[in-house]
């Protein structure tokens, strides 16, 4: 795991201390704060490699702090992991749409959390430094919510858009159906796991005329990933 400068933003002192302790044991340089205003001042002063931010802050929603960070040119490259004790809420979708690199539900499994922090730090600086994210000839306009394939706009339903955006901005990482339901469908109780399969098939049919359907890969027994390595 790459050693890094990390800021923990969480109003829950016990939770914050537990996370900070786990990260310090790995050798990271860790600072802590409990509200958005001091967090924003701290990230501007320190410009850390990573911010771990809870969604529930006393003065500003965590996703609003995240949006403020992503609008700042000097902070765009900072990685952000969001946490919440309501992992089935709309916080999940809002966090990723606002530019989070990862989202972890509470109570934290520290082994999993530390592994995901390590994976986040190993990836190149986040994909959210522009209003447009792209890979392999597929471009997604985060502002206009439009998708172009080889400079040709294609029509996607809202969930198809979210699914493609999520997978493309987390390239080469495998997600199970349950994880995709959490991140893209917000665990809608009316939606079954096979819904993911249906949307993957629809996306592949849209990408097939451009010979890019192979980027959406099935990993047998595990789930799906977006990868340019076919």
Secondary structure in CASP SS format (residue, H / E / C, confidence):
PFRMAT SS
TARGET T0000
AUTHOR 0000-0000-0000
METHOD secondary structure of the structure
MODEL  1
X C 1.00
X C 1.00
X C 1.00
X C 1.00
X E 1.00
X E 1.00
X E 1.00
X E 1.00
X E 1.00
X C 1.00
X C 1.00
X C 1.00
X H 1.00
X H 1.00
X H 1.00
X H 1.00
X H 1.00
X H 1.00
X H 1.00
X H 1.00
X H 1.00
X H 1.00
X H 1.00
X H 1.00
X H 1.00
X C 1.00
X C 1.00
X C 1.00
X E 1.00
X E 1.00
X E 1.00
X E 1.00
X E 1.00
X C 1.00
X C 1.00
X H 1.00
X H 1.00
X H 1.00
X H 1.00
X H 1.00
X H 1.00
X H 1.00
X H 1.00
X H 1.00
X H 1.00
X H 1.00
X C 1.00
X C 1.00
X C 1.00
X E 1.00
X E 1.00
X E 1.00
X E 1.00
X E 1.00
X C 1.00
X C 1.00
X C 1.00
X C 1.00
X C 1.00
X C 1.00
X C 1.00
X H 1.00
X H 1.00
X H 1.00
X H 1.00
X H 1.00
X H 1.00
X H 1.00
X H 1.00
X H 1.00
X H 1.00
X C 1.00
X C 1.00
X C 1.00
X C 1.00
X C 1.00
X C 1.00
X C 1.00
X E 1.00
X E 1.00
X E 1.00
X E 1.00
X E 1.00
X E 1.00
X C 1.00
X C 1.00
X C 1.00
X C 1.00
X C 1.00
X C 1.00
X H 1.00
X H 1.00
X H 1.00
X H 1.00
X H 1.00
X H 1.00
X H 1.00
X H 1.00
X C 1.00
X C 1.00
X C 1.00
X E 1.00
X E 1.00
X E 1.00
X E 1.00
X C 1.00
X C 1.00
X C 1.00
X C 1.00
X H 1.00
X H 1.00
X H 1.00
X H 1.00
X H 1.00
X H 1.00
X H 1.00
X H 1.00
X H 1.00
X H 1.00
X H 1.00
X H 1.00
X H 1.00
X C 1.00
X C 1.00
X C 1.00
X C 1.00
X C 1.00
X C 1.00
X C 1.00
X C 1.00
X C 1.00
X E 1.00
X E 1.00
X E 1.00
X E 1.00
X C 1.00
X C 1.00
X E 1.00
X E 1.00
X E 1.00
X E 1.00
X C 1.00
X C 1.00
X C 1.00
X C 1.00
X E 1.00
X E 1.00
X E 1.00
X E 1.00
X C 1.00
X C 1.00
X E 1.00
X E 1.00
X E 1.00
X C 1.00
X C 1.00
X C 1.00
X H 1.00
X H 1.00
X H 1.00
X H 1.00
X H 1.00
X H 1.00
X H 1.00
X H 1.00
X H 1.00
X H 1.00
X H 1.00
X C 1.00
X C 1.00
X C 1.00
X C 1.00
X C 1.00
X C 1.00
X E 1.00
X C 1.00
X H 1.00
X H 1.00
X H 1.00
X H 1.00
X H 1.00
X H 1.00
X H 1.00
X H 1.00
X C 1.00
X C 1.00
X C 1.00
X C 1.00
X C 1.00
X C 1.00
X C 1.00
X C 1.00
X C 1.00
X H 1.00
X H 1.00
X H 1.00
X H 1.00
X H 1.00
X H 1.00
X H 1.00
X H 1.00
X H 1.00
X H 1.00
X H 1.00
X H 1.00
X H 1.00
X H 1.00
X H 1.00
X C 1.00
X C 1.00
X C 1.00
X C 1.00
X H 1.00
X H 1.00
X H 1.00
X E 1.00
X E 1.00
X E 1.00
X E 1.00
X C 1.00
X C 1.00
X C 1.00
X E 1.00
X E 1.00
X E 1.00
X E 1.00
X C 1.00
X C 1.00
X C 1.00
X C 1.00
END
